[in-house]
Amino acid sequence: MKVLVVEDDAETARYIARGLQELGHVVDVAADGRDGLFHATEGGYDLLVVDRMLPLLDGLTLVKTLRATGNKTPVLFLTTLGGVDDRVEGLEAGGDDYLIKPFAFSELAARVHALGRRPPISEAPTVLRVADLEMDLVKRGVTRRGTPIELQPREFRLLEYLLRHAGEVVTRTMLLEQVWDFHFDPRTSVVETHISRLRQKIDRDFDPPLIHTVRGAGYALRAPA
């Protein structure tokens, strides 16, 4: 693969580049976000390894800018920011995977290989639809019956998960893990609260309702029979 490493720490950049080159990859290095953005838009890379904390242009902004232009190159974020909200923020910005510093090169290599095995993103849908509800994953927009619906980032992730599993029952535990990255029960009503807010925006002014509670099981987003 052709890989671009965007990392301002010269020693870390050399370490990653040398290791990937030994595995047979072609590697370029950019030392700041602005240079990284230039290379990423011009170089035809198969994968980007991007540090979040970069001079001139931070990693989140770099990736958001790429995604806004339609660039779908897989991105592996490197960062010292290991909180759940930090990881979610990176994924919502358009990252595909997240690795916390310090890291073992063997893990980085495994994640690089996993991203390289994914099918081309161009084959993945960019628009999700159920009935008259539509989500544009590139423009990050949602409409119902052609009317724009403003969603907060977490609401967008929740609706995206429901749309990707349209017609299926998704449990509270599934939503906590996939939308909030919680692998434990926080014993709060965060799921119920966000489902209620989403219903207010998606179903309140439209008919028929699309978000359904499945008693004793979870929730399902489905079109009317």
Secondary structure, DSSP 8 states (H G I E B T S, - for coil): -EEEEE-S-HHHHHHHHHHHHHTT-EEEEESSHHHHHHHHHHS--SEEEEESS-SSS-HHHHHHHHHHTT----EEEEES--SHHHHHHHHHTT-SEEEESS--HHHHHHHHHHHHHS--GGGS-SEEEETTEEEETTTTEEEETTEEE---HHHHHHHHHHHHTTTS-B-HHHHHHHHS--SS---SSHHHHHHHHHHHHHTTTSSS--EEEETTTEEEE----
